Every structure is written in structure tokens, then in C-alpha cells.
Amino acid sequence: MVTETILVGNGTLITLGEKNRVIKNGAVLIEGNIIKDLGKTDELKSKNPGSEFIDASGKAVMPGLICAHHHLYSTFARGMAIPGEPAKNFVEILEKLWWKLDNALTKEDIYYSSLIPLIECVRNGTTTIIDHHESQSYQKGSLDEIARAVEEVGIRASLCLGTSDRYERGKEGLEENERFLSLLSSRPSQLVKGMVGLHATFTVNDNTLDKSVWLAKKSGVGIHVHCAEDRADEGENLKKYNMRVVERLNSHGALGEKSIAVHCVHVNEKEINILKATGTNVVHNPESNMNNAVGCADVLGMMGKGIEVGLGTDGMSSDMLSQMRCAYLIHRHEKKDPQVAFLEAPTMLLNNNPKIVKRVTGWRVGEIAKGALADIILIDYLPPTSLNENNFLGHLIFGLVDATVDTTICDGKILMRDKKLVGLDEKFIAQKASQLASELWKRL
Ligand SMILES: [Zn+2]
């Protein structure tokens, strides 16, 4: 039996990875779910005459993008009216919006609210996400609903439930993480992996924290937790435990190369040194931090110390190129220095996110290289000035960021071609989501 192959050719191939190459009139050969070969189109075409050919003329061909922190469940907050005075601070944003929403989601809400941003991932060329789920109203079985949506849409996802003791349902959250991880180990999925989630240290007691760490170690995965997003997080930990957030996580063994500390806006020098010493991954979400007015994380300082800082959206969107541009702009603005962030913002997205995904899931993504997983996107882009390895970042930040994704391939399967989704009824899904959101808003 001959394995079917797809040849994407005639495009501007941007390989990324360690030896980033820009190959004009380049091609990439996909066999099954793996990248088999890359090079000049003519050469690959003559060697592989039987392949299905995708013409990438006028397009940049890049590895699929990665979101290192997402919240698929946040969809139904879009356009939702919040009664009373607008939230005055971060804790009020949680209490008036997010904790209300996540305490009202049904099984069906979780599935449909996941489908919408997953489709937006495909449309924006995001082929891998690390999601952090919360649904206090429906915890047991919630990760199955998200996994079902992920597999139907066809991108990759690492899933977890953010366990929290805020309504004394920490035990149930922990059990859901454990059930889902054990399901994945008995029935592995090509597209779905798991982590152990915690909401944040200020809503988690020591018992839940210890049990989560025990579960993570037993399952060979890391902890995915919001960390010092707002001053209130540090304040609560100092008041109750006489420790700062990172110190407390470390004292319970929650940090390490497979763990993700999200945000780290208010960590101090000592905490940064702990993150570095434990090899913990940090994920920066600049749009969300600006939206919640919590401050600007010193991620450039952390990167300078050698901490792996990746980039996420925190559920704000599924568009990683615009998030990267936001990271570029916020640090220039914050530091009032036009020499910073030109390298660091793309590094978070293009270098560090693939490293974090490799640590957390084992997937080799984020590069067009022989043997890597076949996650590839085609973006409409005719370079108006010369484009090569040395000036690629200028094209990325000022051009590609606003270009349209035309084709998305994940795990060797075409999920979108000529801007049309393959095998999904987008209109039906949006109508169903809208109907469920209206019912949820009424319940609130
Ligand atoms: Zn988050």
C-alpha cells in the first residue's frame, strides 16, 4: 500500500526552527502526519509525481502557530451584559464575570463554546493550544466535551481543568483531572494531551495543591496555573500562608520543566530566580494583562535570565500573530525604549512556544523540518520588499501579522483550504452557540 502524500509548492517557505531558512519557490512534502521532505518546488515535484499538489503561489508557507495559554470556555462572555457598576479591579472582574460564567456552563455549553475558538484557531493558523478550562457548574466529564470538539476541528490541544476551592469543589476538580489523564493513558489521542490544572494559588488550599502535585508526578505531567496575575494573588498568599505565590508553589513541588506559570506580572526578583532554578515555563498574555489592567510583566528581564517565556492569549482571541505584535508594542511602550522587543516578542511565539509544547506534550511542532509533525499554514503574502532569513522578523511584525491565512493543515490533514473550512458547518455551530449563550445569559 502506498501512503498518500501532499506536496505544498510554489510558495515562500519559511521553515523557522533552529536553522530558519527562507526558500523561494519552496515546497514541503507531507507523508501521513509527518513532514517528509522540503526544498525547491521543481525538485520535489519531479521526485513525487503522484502527490496531491497544493499551489502556494503568492503565499508564505510556515509552521502552524502555537497558543501557550488559552481559555476555550470564555466564548459566551462575548457581548454579555454585566449588571451594576463596572468591575473596579481584577478580583471584581473575576467575581462579576468569569466566576459567574464558569459556574453556569452546561455540558452542551462547554462543547459549543469550545468549537467557536477552535474554528478561530484554524482561521488564524493556530494549530496547537495549551488550554486551561474552568466550569464549576459542570466539572466531571467537562474535559471529554472539549476533547471531542478538539478532535472534530482537528487541531492539537493540551487540556486541563483549573481546580479551585472557591466553592469547595476542589476535590471534584482534582478528580476530573485524574479521570481525564487516566483516560488518555488508556486511550491515547493523536491530538489531545493533558496536564494538571489549578486556577491560581489564592483560590487553592494546601491540601488541593499537594494532591494536584502528587497527581501530576504520578501522571508524568506538569501543573498549569495562573501565577501572580494581579497584586491580589500575592497579597492573599502572603496573608494566609506568609509566602509569595512562586515560593508557595515551589514549597509544594509544583514547579519544574513541565509546569506552566501563567502571567507572572507581580513576581519579585526572588521569585524570578526560583522560576529560573526550577526550569519552569512562563507564559505571557499581554492583551489580557492590558484588558484587565493588571500591569506589564517583566518578561524581557525573565528571558534575559534564561527563563523560557512563551506567548498565550488567555482566551482573548486565537490570533497569535496579533498577540505577538501586542507583546512587541507593550514592552517598547513600557520601557520607553525603541531597541527592545523586536527579537523577544517573535522569540516567545516562534522559538519558545514550540519548546514549551515539546516539554509539556512531547509534540515536535513549530518548524518545517524533516520528521516534524505536519502542521503547516499558508498565508496570503506577496513580499513588497525583499524577504530573506535576515529580515524575516520585519516582514513578520509589519506585514504577515495582518495577512490572511488561506490554508491550514494539522497532523497532515487539510482543515481549511482557500479560506473554506473542511467538514465543519460553521454557520450551524455559530447559530447553536448563540442560542446556548442567550439561554446562559438568562440563567445568570
Ligand atoms: Zn488564563
Residues whose N, C-alpha, C, O or C-beta is under 5 A from the ligand:
A	BS01	ZN	D314
